[in-house]
Amino acid sequence: MTSGGLIIRLIDVVLIILLGFLNISDFILKAQIKLDSGNTQETRADYKSRIFFVRVLPDASFDVEEYGTETRLLFSNEDGTSLVELEKLLIKAQTESEEKNTEMIVVISSDGETKIQYTIDVLDLCEKNKIPRSISY
């Protein structure tokens, strides 16, 4: 058999194995698309969201700013309670957002010098309190 015929046979075998794996694999669709229903009274112009930018600093302190306002808070980590204070602020903001029927989103960013664990702590805090979050890098 020539080398060209051997390559064709090997390609054939690989394709048969690939089709076999595709045949026995389970495919699960994990996409979820939310569509607006036509009977809601809210319009897109009325829809508002509150965006909080949480900047994680290298000393485990947090700089919090709400988009569209002049409010800017700095939680220092002098006594190690900055994460607790941040959680109280975010829970309060989430409660206010729910009362006003608006969505609240927390955007988390960190400096290059910040330990990853501090950012993960903020992510865990948001997950524990069911606050939508995103990471800006």
CNS distance restraints for C-alpha pairs under 8 A (distance, minus, plus):
assign (resid   1 and name CA) (resid   5 and name CA) 6.34 0.50 0.50
assign (resid   1 and name CA) (resid   6 and name CA) 6.85 0.50 0.50
assign (resid   2 and name CA) (resid   6 and name CA) 6.45 0.50 0.50
assign (resid   3 and name CA) (resid   7 and name CA) 6.31 0.50 0.50
assign (resid   4 and name CA) (resid   8 and name CA) 6.43 0.50 0.50
assign (resid   5 and name CA) (resid   9 and name CA) 6.30 0.50 0.50
assign (resid   6 and name CA) (resid  10 and name CA) 6.23 0.50 0.50
assign (resid   7 and name CA) (resid  11 and name CA) 6.14 0.50 0.50
assign (resid   8 and name CA) (resid  12 and name CA) 6.10 0.50 0.50
assign (resid   9 and name CA) (resid  13 and name CA) 6.24 0.50 0.50
assign (resid  10 and name CA) (resid  14 and name CA) 6.18 0.50 0.50
assign (resid  11 and name CA) (resid  15 and name CA) 6.15 0.50 0.50
assign (resid  12 and name CA) (resid  16 and name CA) 6.25 0.50 0.50
assign (resid  13 and name CA) (resid  17 and name CA) 6.25 0.50 0.50
assign (resid  14 and name CA) (resid  18 and name CA) 6.10 0.50 0.50
assign (resid  15 and name CA) (resid  19 and name CA) 6.09 0.50 0.50
assign (resid  16 and name CA) (resid  20 and name CA) 6.13 0.50 0.50
assign (resid  17 and name CA) (resid  21 and name CA) 6.30 0.50 0.50
assign (resid  18 and name CA) (resid  22 and name CA) 6.24 0.50 0.50
assign (resid  19 and name CA) (resid  23 and name CA) 6.04 0.50 0.50
assign (resid  20 and name CA) (resid  24 and name CA) 6.42 0.50 0.50
assign (resid  21 and name CA) (resid  25 and name CA) 6.01 0.50 0.50
assign (resid  36 and name CA) (resid  40 and name CA) 7.88 0.50 0.50
assign (resid  42 and name CA) (resid  46 and name CA) 6.22 0.50 0.50
assign (resid  42 and name CA) (resid  47 and name CA) 6.83 0.50 0.50
assign (resid  43 and name CA) (resid  47 and name CA) 6.42 0.50 0.50
assign (resid  47 and name CA) (resid 102 and name CA) 7.15 0.50 0.50
assign (resid  48 and name CA) (resid 102 and name CA) 5.62 0.50 0.50
assign (resid  48 and name CA) (resid 103 and name CA) 6.86 0.50 0.50
assign (resid  49 and name CA) (resid 102 and name CA) 5.29 0.50 0.50
assign (resid  49 and name CA) (resid 103 and name CA) 4.58 0.50 0.50
assign (resid  49 and name CA) (resid 104 and name CA) 5.64 0.50 0.50
assign (resid  49 and name CA) (resid 105 and name CA) 7.38 0.50 0.50
assign (resid  50 and name CA) (resid  66 and name CA) 7.22 0.50 0.50
assign (resid  50 and name CA) (resid  67 and name CA) 7.01 0.50 0.50
assign (resid  50 and name CA) (resid  97 and name CA) 7.46 0.50 0.50
assign (resid  50 and name CA) (resid 102 and name CA) 7.10 0.50 0.50
assign (resid  50 and name CA) (resid 103 and name CA) 6.16 0.50 0.50
assign (resid  50 and name CA) (resid 104 and name CA) 4.70 0.50 0.50
assign (resid  50 and name CA) (resid 105 and name CA) 6.24 0.50 0.50
assign (resid  51 and name CA) (resid  66 and name CA) 5.88 0.50 0.50
assign (resid  51 and name CA) (resid  67 and name CA) 5.41 0.50 0.50
assign (resid  51 and name CA) (resid 104 and name CA) 5.93 0.50 0.50
assign (resid  51 and name CA) (resid 105 and name CA) 4.91 0.50 0.50
assign (resid  51 and name CA) (resid 106 and name CA) 5.88 0.50 0.50
assign (resid  51 and name CA) (resid 107 and name CA) 7.14 0.50 0.50
assign (resid  52 and name CA) (resid  64 and name CA) 6.77 0.50 0.50
assign (resid  52 and name CA) (resid  65 and name CA) 5.71 0.50 0.50
assign (resid  52 and name CA) (resid  66 and name CA) 4.45 0.50 0.50
assign (resid  52 and name CA) (resid  67 and name CA) 6.08 0.50 0.50
assign (resid  52 and name CA) (resid 104 and name CA) 7.65 0.50 0.50
assign (resid  52 and name CA) (resid 105 and name CA) 6.24 0.50 0.50
assign (resid  52 and name CA) (resid 106 and name CA) 4.78 0.50 0.50
assign (resid  52 and name CA) (resid 107 and name CA) 6.06 0.50 0.50
assign (resid  53 and name CA) (resid  63 and name CA) 7.95 0.50 0.50
assign (resid  53 and name CA) (resid  64 and name CA) 5.65 0.50 0.50
assign (resid  53 and name CA) (resid  65 and name CA) 5.19 0.50 0.50
assign (resid  53 and name CA) (resid  66 and name CA) 6.22 0.50 0.50
assign (resid  53 and name CA) (resid  67 and name CA) 7.21 0.50 0.50
assign (resid  53 and name CA) (resid 106 and name CA) 5.96 0.50 0.50
assign (resid  53 and name CA) (resid 107 and name CA) 4.83 0.50 0.50
assign (resid  53 and name CA) (resid 108 and name CA) 6.05 0.50 0.50
assign (resid  53 and name CA) (resid 109 and name CA) 7.54 0.50 0.50
assign (resid  54 and name CA) (resid  62 and name CA) 6.47 0.50 0.50
assign (resid  54 and name CA) (resid  63 and name CA) 5.72 0.50 0.50
assign (resid  54 and name CA) (resid  64 and name CA) 4.60 0.50 0.50
assign (resid  54 and name CA) (resid  65 and name CA) 6.67 0.50 0.50
assign (resid  54 and name CA) (resid 106 and name CA) 6.91 0.50 0.50
assign (resid  54 and name CA) (resid 107 and name CA) 6.07 0.50 0.50
assign (resid  54 and name CA) (resid 108 and name CA) 4.87 0.50 0.50
assign (resid  54 and name CA) (resid 109 and name CA) 6.30 0.50 0.50
assign (resid  55 and name CA) (resid  62 and name CA) 5.65 0.50 0.50
assign (resid  55 and name CA) (resid  63 and name CA) 5.00 0.50 0.50
assign (resid  55 and name CA) (resid  64 and name CA) 6.38 0.50 0.50
assign (resid  55 and name CA) (resid 108 and name CA) 5.96 0.50 0.50
assign (resid  55 and name CA) (resid 109 and name CA) 4.87 0.50 0.50
assign (resid  55 and name CA) (resid 110 and name CA) 5.41 0.50 0.50
assign (resid  55 and name CA) (resid 111 and name CA) 7.85 0.50 0.50
assign (resid  56 and name CA) (resid  60 and name CA) 6.61 0.50 0.50
assign (resid  56 and name CA) (resid  61 and name CA) 6.28 0.50 0.50
assign (resid  56 and name CA) (resid  62 and name CA) 4.90 0.50 0.50
assign (resid  56 and name CA) (resid  63 and name CA) 6.64 0.50 0.50
assign (resid  56 and name CA) (resid 108 and name CA) 7.36 0.50 0.50
assign (resid  56 and name CA) (resid 109 and name CA) 6.15 0.50 0.50
assign (resid  56 and name CA) (resid 110 and name CA) 4.63 0.50 0.50
assign (resid  56 and name CA) (resid 111 and name CA) 6.92 0.50 0.50
assign (resid  56 and name CA) (resid 114 and name CA) 7.01 0.50 0.50
assign (resid  56 and name CA) (resid 118 and name CA) 6.92 0.50 0.50
assign (resid  56 and name CA) (resid 119 and name CA) 6.40 0.50 0.50
assign (resid  57 and name CA) (resid  61 and name CA) 5.37 0.50 0.50
assign (resid  57 and name CA) (resid  62 and name CA) 5.89 0.50 0.50
assign (resid  57 and name CA) (resid  63 and name CA) 7.44 0.50 0.50
assign (resid  57 and name CA) (resid 110 and name CA) 6.26 0.50 0.50
assign (resid  57 and name CA) (resid 111 and name CA) 6.33 0.50 0.50
assign (resid  57 and name CA) (resid 113 and name CA) 7.99 0.50 0.50
assign (resid  57 and name CA) (resid 114 and name CA) 5.88 0.50 0.50
assign (resid  58 and name CA) (resid 111 and name CA) 7.00 0.50 0.50
assign (resid  58 and name CA) (resid 113 and name CA) 5.71 0.50 0.50
assign (resid  58 and name CA) (resid 114 and name CA) 4.04 0.50 0.50
assign (resid  58 and name CA) (resid 115 and name CA) 6.60 0.50 0.50
assign (resid  59 and name CA) (resid  77 and name CA) 6.98 0.50 0.50
assign (resid  59 and name CA) (resid 114 and name CA) 7.47 0.50 0.50
assign (resid  60 and name CA) (resid  76 and name CA) 7.70 0.50 0.50
assign (resid  60 and name CA) (resid  77 and name CA) 6.10 0.50 0.50
assign (resid  60 and name CA) (resid  82 and name CA) 7.64 0.50 0.50
assign (resid  60 and name CA) (resid 114 and name CA) 7.76 0.50 0.50
assign (resid  60 and name CA) (resid 118 and name CA) 6.13 0.50 0.50
assign (resid  61 and name CA) (resid  74 and name CA) 7.36 0.50 0.50
assign (resid  61 and name CA) (resid  75 and name CA) 5.52 0.50 0.50
assign (resid  61 and name CA) (resid  76 and name CA) 4.67 0.50 0.50
assign (resid  61 and name CA) (resid  77 and name CA) 5.02 0.50 0.50
assign (resid  61 and name CA) (resid  82 and name CA) 6.01 0.50 0.50
assign (resid  61 and name CA) (resid  83 and name CA) 7.79 0.50 0.50
assign (resid  62 and name CA) (resid  74 and name CA) 5.76 0.50 0.50
assign (resid  62 and name CA) (resid  75 and name CA) 5.10 0.50 0.50
assign (resid  62 and name CA) (resid  76 and name CA) 6.66 0.50 0.50
assign (resid  62 and name CA) (resid  82 and name CA) 7.05 0.50 0.50
assign (resid  62 and name CA) (resid  83 and name CA) 7.94 0.50 0.50
assign (resid  62 and name CA) (resid  86 and name CA) 7.60 0.50 0.50
assign (resid  63 and name CA) (resid  72 and name CA) 7.28 0.50 0.50
assign (resid  63 and name CA) (resid  73 and name CA) 5.84 0.50 0.50
assign (resid  63 and name CA) (resid  74 and name CA) 4.48 0.50 0.50
assign (resid  63 and name CA) (resid  75 and name CA) 6.36 0.50 0.50
assign (resid  64 and name CA) (resid  72 and name CA) 5.71 0.50 0.50
assign (resid  64 and name CA) (resid  73 and name CA) 5.11 0.50 0.50
assign (resid  64 and name CA) (resid  74 and name CA) 6.22 0.50 0.50
assign (resid  64 and name CA) (resid  75 and name CA) 7.95 0.50 0.50
assign (resid  65 and name CA) (resid  69 and name CA) 7.92 0.50 0.50
assign (resid  65 and name CA) (resid  70 and name CA) 7.88 0.50 0.50
assign (resid  65 and name CA) (resid  71 and name CA) 5.97 0.50 0.50
assign (resid  65 and name CA) (resid  72 and name CA) 4.50 0.50 0.50
assign (resid  65 and name CA) (resid  73 and name CA) 6.45 0.50 0.50
assign (resid  66 and name CA) (resid  70 and name CA) 7.52 0.50 0.50
assign (resid  66 and name CA) (resid  71 and name CA) 6.13 0.50 0.50
assign (resid  66 and name CA) (resid  72 and name CA) 6.92 0.50 0.50
assign (resid  75 and name CA) (resid  82 and name CA) 5.18 0.50 0.50
assign (resid  75 and name CA) (resid  85 and name CA) 7.13 0.50 0.50
assign (resid  75 and name CA) (resid  86 and name CA) 7.09 0.50 0.50
assign (resid  76 and name CA) (resid  82 and name CA) 5.75 0.50 0.50
assign (resid  77 and name CA) (resid  81 and name CA) 6.19 0.50 0.50
assign (resid  77 and name CA) (resid  82 and name CA) 5.10 0.50 0.50
assign (resid  81 and name CA) (resid  85 and name CA) 6.25 0.50 0.50
assign (resid  82 and name CA) (resid  86 and name CA) 6.07 0.50 0.50
assign (resid  83 and name CA) (resid  87 and name CA) 6.15 0.50 0.50
assign (resid  83 and name CA) (resid 122 and name CA) 7.60 0.50 0.50
assign (resid  84 and name CA) (resid  88 and name CA) 6.35 0.50 0.50
assign (resid  85 and name CA) (resid  89 and name CA) 6.29 0.50 0.50
assign (resid  86 and name CA) (resid  90 and name CA) 6.21 0.50 0.50
assign (resid  87 and name CA) (resid  91 and name CA) 6.07 0.50 0.50
assign (resid  87 and name CA) (resid 125 and name CA) 6.76 0.50 0.50
assign (resid  88 and name CA) (resid  92 and name CA) 6.12 0.50 0.50
assign (resid  89 and name CA) (resid  93 and name CA) 6.15 0.50 0.50
assign (resid  90 and name CA) (resid  94 and name CA) 5.98 0.50 0.50
assign (resid  91 and name CA) (resid  95 and name CA) 6.17 0.50 0.50
assign (resid  91 and name CA) (resid 129 and name CA) 7.34 0.50 0.50
assign (resid  92 and name CA) (resid  96 and name CA) 6.29 0.50 0.50
assign (resid  93 and name CA) (resid  97 and name CA) 6.08 0.50 0.50
assign (resid  93 and name CA) (resid 104 and name CA) 7.83 0.50 0.50
assign (resid  94 and name CA) (resid  98 and name CA) 6.18 0.50 0.50
assign (resid  94 and name CA) (resid 104 and name CA) 6.36 0.50 0.50
assign (resid  94 and name CA) (resid 131 and name CA) 7.39 0.50 0.50
assign (resid  95 and name CA) (resid  99 and name CA) 6.27 0.50 0.50
assign (resid  96 and name CA) (resid 100 and name CA) 6.27 0.50 0.50
assign (resid  97 and name CA) (resid 101 and name CA) 5.91 0.50 0.50
assign (resid  97 and name CA) (resid 102 and name CA) 5.03 0.50 0.50
assign (resid  97 and name CA) (resid 103 and name CA) 6.23 0.50 0.50
assign (resid  97 and name CA) (resid 104 and name CA) 6.31 0.50 0.50
assign (resid  98 and name CA) (resid 102 and name CA) 6.07 0.50 0.50
assign (resid  98 and name CA) (resid 103 and name CA) 7.32 0.50 0.50
assign (resid 104 and name CA) (resid 131 and name CA) 7.27 0.50 0.50
assign (resid 104 and name CA) (resid 132 and name CA) 6.83 0.50 0.50
assign (resid 105 and name CA) (resid 131 and name CA) 6.94 0.50 0.50
assign (resid 105 and name CA) (resid 132 and name CA) 5.10 0.50 0.50
assign (resid 105 and name CA) (resid 133 and name CA) 5.55 0.50 0.50
assign (resid 105 and name CA) (resid 134 and name CA) 7.58 0.50 0.50
assign (resid 106 and name CA) (resid 131 and name CA) 7.36 0.50 0.50
assign (resid 106 and name CA) (resid 132 and name CA) 6.29 0.50 0.50
assign (resid 106 and name CA) (resid 133 and name CA) 4.58 0.50 0.50
assign (resid 106 and name CA) (resid 134 and name CA) 6.26 0.50 0.50
assign (resid 107 and name CA) (resid 133 and name CA) 5.75 0.50 0.50
assign (resid 107 and name CA) (resid 134 and name CA) 4.82 0.50 0.50
assign (resid 107 and name CA) (resid 135 and name CA) 5.65 0.50 0.50
assign (resid 107 and name CA) (resid 136 and name CA) 6.41 0.50 0.50
assign (resid 108 and name CA) (resid 119 and name CA) 7.43 0.50 0.50
assign (resid 108 and name CA) (resid 122 and name CA) 7.75 0.50 0.50
assign (resid 108 and name CA) (resid 123 and name CA) 7.93 0.50 0.50
assign (resid 108 and name CA) (resid 133 and name CA) 7.27 0.50 0.50
assign (resid 108 and name CA) (resid 134 and name CA) 6.08 0.50 0.50
assign (resid 108 and name CA) (resid 135 and name CA) 4.76 0.50 0.50
assign (resid 108 and name CA) (resid 136 and name CA) 5.83 0.50 0.50
assign (resid 109 and name CA) (resid 119 and name CA) 7.67 0.50 0.50
assign (resid 109 and name CA) (resid 135 and name CA) 5.95 0.50 0.50
assign (resid 109 and name CA) (resid 136 and name CA) 4.95 0.50 0.50
assign (resid 109 and name CA) (resid 137 and name CA) 6.11 0.50 0.50
assign (resid 110 and name CA) (resid 114 and name CA) 6.21 0.50 0.50
assign (resid 110 and name CA) (resid 119 and name CA) 6.97 0.50 0.50
assign (resid 110 and name CA) (resid 136 and name CA) 7.97 0.50 0.50
assign (resid 110 and name CA) (resid 137 and name CA) 7.37 0.50 0.50
assign (resid 114 and name CA) (resid 118 and name CA) 7.29 0.50 0.50
assign (resid 115 and name CA) (resid 119 and name CA) 7.34 0.50 0.50
assign (resid 116 and name CA) (resid 120 and name CA) 6.29 0.50 0.50
assign (resid 117 and name CA) (resid 121 and name CA) 6.07 0.50 0.50
assign (resid 118 and name CA) (resid 122 and name CA) 6.61 0.50 0.50
assign (resid 119 and name CA) (resid 123 and name CA) 6.35 0.50 0.50
assign (resid 120 and name CA) (resid 124 and name CA) 6.04 0.50 0.50
assign (resid 121 and name CA) (resid 125 and name CA) 6.11 0.50 0.50
assign (resid 122 and name CA) (resid 126 and name CA) 6.29 0.50 0.50
assign (resid 123 and name CA) (resid 127 and name CA) 6.18 0.50 0.50
assign (resid 123 and name CA) (resid 133 and name CA) 7.29 0.50 0.50
assign (resid 124 and name CA) (resid 128 and name CA) 5.97 0.50 0.50
assign (resid 125 and name CA) (resid 129 and name CA) 6.40 0.50 0.50
assign (resid 126 and name CA) (resid 130 and name CA) 5.87 0.50 0.50
assign (resid 126 and name CA) (resid 131 and name CA) 4.85 0.50 0.50
assign (resid 126 and name CA) (resid 132 and name CA) 6.95 0.50 0.50
assign (resid 126 and name CA) (resid 133 and name CA) 6.71 0.50 0.50
assign (resid 127 and name CA) (resid 131 and name CA) 6.09 0.50 0.50
assign (resid 127 and name CA) (resid 132 and name CA) 7.64 0.50 0.50
